[in-house]
Amino acid sequence: PELPSLIQRLQQLGEIVYNGVEHMQKLQREGAAQGQNPEQQAQSLEDQKAGQELQRRIIEHQAKLKMSWENHQLKMKIESDKALQKKHQDALLFL
């Protein structure tokens, strides 16, 4: 029960970071269109690289989280199947 809420919270945080990166990139494009000086352009390039690295980390983390969630679901299914099988075996003993 706790894992789904953590997943939802992480997705929300990922969206916030992603939106922030998108906003930074928009500001960089607007600055480039207004003709920034070379020093400002270099800073924009560094910001853009940092934003891309951040996006890569978010995607990587989301993939790990998805795998963790799928693993959790599989374990729950296995436990459920085991319990059902035991219930059927116990029922057969009483026949």
C-alpha positions in Angstrom: 0.0 0.0 0.0 2.9 2.4 0.6 4.7 1.7 -2.7 1.9 3.2 -4.9 1.9 6.4 -3.0 5.7 6.7 -3.2 5.5 6.0 -7.0 2.9 8.7 -7.4 4.9 11.2 -5.4 8.0 10.5 -7.4 6.1 10.9 -10.6 4.9 14.3 -9.4 8.4 15.4 -8.5 9.6 14.2 -11.9 7.0 16.3 -13.6 8.0 19.4 -11.5 11.6 18.9 -12.5 10.8 18.3 -16.1 8.6 21.4 -16.3 11.5 23.4 -14.7 13.9 22.1 -17.3 11.5 22.9 -20.1 11.1 26.5 -18.7 14.9 26.9 -18.6 15.2 25.7 -22.2 12.5 28.2 -23.2 14.4 31.0 -21.5 17.6 30.0 -23.2 15.9 30.0 -26.6 14.5 33.4 -26.0 17.9 34.7 -24.9 19.5 33.3 -28.0 16.9 34.9 -30.2 17.6 38.3 -28.4 21.3 38.0 -29.2 23.1 37.3 -26.0 26.9 37.9 -25.7 29.2 34.9 -26.0 29.6 34.6 -22.2 25.9 34.4 -21.7 25.6 31.9 -24.5 28.3 29.7 -22.9 26.4 29.8 -19.6 23.2 28.9 -21.5 25.0 25.9 -23.0 26.1 24.8 -19.6 22.6 25.1 -18.3 21.3 23.2 -21.2 23.8 20.3 -20.6 22.8 20.3 -16.9 19.1 20.2 -17.9 19.8 17.3 -20.3 21.7 15.4 -17.6 18.8 16.0 -15.2 16.3 14.7 -17.7 18.5 11.6 -18.3 18.6 10.9 -14.6 14.8 11.3 -14.2 14.2 8.9 -17.1 16.6 6.4 -15.6 15.1 6.7 -12.2 11.6 6.3 -13.6 12.6 3.1 -15.5 14.1 1.7 -12.2 11.0 2.6 -10.4 8.8 0.9 -13.0 10.9 -2.2 -12.8 10.6 -2.2 -9.0 6.8 -1.8 -9.2 6.5 -4.6 -11.7 8.7 -6.8 -9.5 6.5 -6.0 -6.5 3.3 -6.8 -8.5 4.8 -10.1 -9.6 5.8 -11.1 -6.1 2.2 -10.2 -4.9 0.8 -12.4 -7.7 3.1 -15.3 -6.7 2.1 -15.0 -3.0 -1.6 -14.9 -4.0 -1.2 -18.0 -6.2 0.6 -19.9 -3.4 -2.1 -19.0 -0.9 -4.8 -20.1 -3.3 -3.0 -23.4 -4.0 -2.6 -24.1 -0.3 -6.3 -23.4 0.2 -7.2 -25.9 -2.5 -4.8 -28.5 -1.0 -6.3 -28.0 2.4 -9.8 -28.4 1.0 -8.8 -31.7 -0.7 -7.6 -33.0 2.7 -11.0 -32.6 4.2 -12.7 -34.6 1.4 
